Amino acid sequence: MTTRLIDESLFDDADPPRLVGARCTGCRTVVFPRQDSCPRCSDGAMAAHVLPDRGEIWSWTVQSFRPKEPYRPPAGGHQPYALGYVDLGEILVEARLDIPRRLIRIGLPVRLTTVEAYRDEDGTQILTFAFGSAAEDER
């Protein structure tokens, strides 16, 4: 099966891929996704900054309704999914949570992964970033 990332600019070239934000060269503020100017000081240049691939759930909810465009539902239509803020130390990143709802809790250690967002017309699996439980890695 052919796969591709939903937006190459969100990731680096590592295997597995890591998220890439930006850091201000002036005040050191970190942002994700990347942007051209600092939201805090507007003075420094923004440089690419690879984000940690591990963090912990800061807060979460369930996305029960279909999101606005450009959302594309998966085959079979929209199904509710867990969505949360993940604390990566320097920044909170909003992401899908690839964890059974009964196991999600604030403070849960998580690790970057990818999940299917949808399939293109030609059957290509389009992957987006998500965070899954890191507890499985420590067994």
Secondary structure, DSSP 8 states (H G I E B T S, - for coil): --EEES-GGGB-SSSS--BEEEEETTT--EESS--SS-TTTS-S-EEEEE--SEEEEEEEEEE-S---TT----TT----EEEEEEE-SS-EEEEEE-S-GGG--TT-EEEEEEEEEEE-TT--EEEEEEEEESGGGG-
